[in-house]
Amino acid sequence: MYYARLITYKLGTNQRRVAEKLTNELDKISRKMFGFRGSVYFFDDPTGEYRALNYWDTREEAEQANQVLFPKLEQEIQKYATEKPTVKIVEVFEATDDDDLLKSHVKLW
């Protein structure tokens, strides 16, 4: 079992470069933090909505990461955002056993 931080924020239209810059900066910080497992980022440019999903070993590590990362996000997007960002910490359920885990995450040619 592991946990994830699901972050959603809106920047408005035509702000992809801002989202890319912010994503790169926060990703670099995340990767140096204890318990980090990986991230996936979702960009919906036509609506101006962006999401980040960061994986952590434990709920405590996800919460500690959030204490560092979320204030940085809020500060960086305040001049672009149309709404306040949101964050949820959730348990990750893998719907496969360990033998199938690699198959579910890696495309084999």
Secondary structure, DSSP 8 states (H G I E B T S, - for coil): -EEEEEEEEE--TT-HHHHHHHHHHHHHHHHTSTTEEEEEEEEETTTTEEEEEEEESSHHHHHHHHHHHHHHHHHHHTTT-SS--EEEEEEE--SS-HHHHHHHH----
